[in-house]
């Protein structure tokens, strides 16, 4: 079973549907730099349209059981569940060669697992939110609506 929802990245926010994945730790979304078919049929992040985006020279490569992505890392504000997570590192995909991602109902992945398994040492969204003191307890829950 897959659970996904909408997050915003950037200022003003660009909306993305992401799968909430407890088996990985990275946040990534397709970017305008990606011309793979899996990117072009999903929402793509445009750094030029965000006043808070900060580029890095770091790259990221992630392989899942059903697909993979490669890209660059950047920092921006992420809005998730009514929380504004500033200075969040995330992946901007440049390639998504898998047909699984092409057919997926989501644009990207928001990993909720531990930082120790994060690709490129990127701080996971939940950990960044906790470190900023934006939540009172080091735990999260998921409300499943119909």
C-alpha positions in Angstrom: 0.0 0.0 0.0 1.2 3.5 -0.8 0.3 6.7 1.0 0.9 10.0 -0.5 0.0 13.6 0.0 0.8 17.2 -1.1 3.8 19.2 0.0 5.0 22.7 -1.1 8.6 23.5 -1.9 10.0 27.0 -2.4 8.7 30.6 -2.1 6.1 30.8 -3.4 5.4 27.1 -2.9 5.4 24.8 -5.8 3.1 21.8 -5.1 4.2 18.2 -5.3 2.5 14.9 -4.6 4.9 12.7 -2.7 4.8 9.2 -1.3 5.5 9.1 2.4 8.1 6.4 2.6 9.3 4.9 5.9 11.9 2.8 4.1 14.0 5.7 2.9 15.2 9.0 4.2 15.6 11.5 1.3 13.2 14.1 0.0 13.4 14.5 -3.8 11.2 15.7 -6.6 11.5 15.9 -10.4 13.2 19.1 -11.6 13.2 21.2 -14.8 16.7 19.7 -15.4 15.2 16.3 -16.0 14.0 15.3 -19.4 13.3 11.6 -18.6 9.7 10.5 -19.5 9.1 9.9 -15.8 9.9 13.5 -15.1 8.1 15.2 -18.0 4.7 13.7 -17.0 5.0 14.9 -13.4 5.3 18.3 -11.6 8.9 19.6 -11.8 10.6 21.9 -9.4 11.9 25.1 -11.0 14.6 26.7 -8.8 14.4 30.0 -10.7 10.8 30.5 -9.5 11.7 30.2 -5.8 13.2 33.2 -3.9 14.5 31.0 -1.1 16.2 28.3 -3.2 19.9 27.8 -2.5 22.0 25.7 -4.9 24.8 23.3 -3.9 27.5 21.5 -5.9 26.5 18.2 -4.3 25.0 15.3 -6.3 22.7 12.5 -5.1 22.0 9.0 -6.5 19.3 6.8 -5.0 18.3 3.2 -5.9 15.1 1.7 -4.8 13.7 -1.8 -5.3 11.5 -0.5 -8.1 13.4 2.5 -9.6 16.2 5.0 -9.2 17.0 8.7 -9.5 20.1 10.8 -9.9 20.3 14.6 -9.4 21.6 17.5 -7.5 20.9 18.7 -3.9 19.6 22.1 -3.0 18.1 23.9 0.0 14.6 25.5 0.2 11.6 25.9 2.4 9.3 22.8 2.5 5.7 23.0 3.7 4.3 19.8 5.0 1.2 19.2 7.2 1.0 22.9 8.1 4.6 23.1 9.1 7.1 25.4 7.4 10.5 23.6 7.3 13.1 26.1 6.4 16.6 25.4 5.0 15.6 21.8 4.0 18.0 19.9 1.8 16.3 18.0 -1.0 17.1 16.3 -4.3 16.2 17.7 -7.7 16.1 14.8 -10.0 18.0 15.0 -13.3 17.3 11.4 -14.4 14.6 8.9 -13.5 15.1 5.9 -15.8 12.5 3.6 -14.3 9.1 2.9 -15.9 7.8 2.5 -12.4 8.3 6.2 -11.7 6.7 7.0 -15.1 3.4 5.4 -14.1 3.5 6.4 -10.4 0.6 8.6 -9.1 3.2 10.7 -7.2 5.9 13.2 -8.3 8.6 12.4 -5.7 9.4 10.8 -2.4 9.5 12.1 1.1 11.6 9.7 3.2 10.7 9.3 6.9 13.4 6.8 7.9 16.5 7.4 10.0 19.3 9.8 8.9 21.8 6.9 8.9 20.4 5.6 5.6 20.1 8.9 3.9 21.9 9.2 0.5 24.6 11.9 0.4 24.1 12.5 4.1 21.1 14.7 3.5 19.1 15.5 6.7 15.6 14.0 6.4 12.6 16.4 6.6 11.3 15.0 9.9 14.7 15.4 11.5 15.1 18.9 10.3 11.7 19.8 11.6 12.6 18.3 15.0 16.0 20.1 15.1 14.3 23.5 14.4 11.9 22.9 17.4 8.8 23.0 15.1 7.3 19.9 16.9 7.1 19.1 20.6 7.8 15.4 20.3 10.2 13.3 18.2 7.4 11.3 16.6 5.0 11.5 13.8 1.7 9.8 12.9 -0.4 9.5 9.8 -4.1 10.1 9.6 -5.8 8.0 6.9 -8.9 9.6 5.5 -11.3 8.0 3.1 
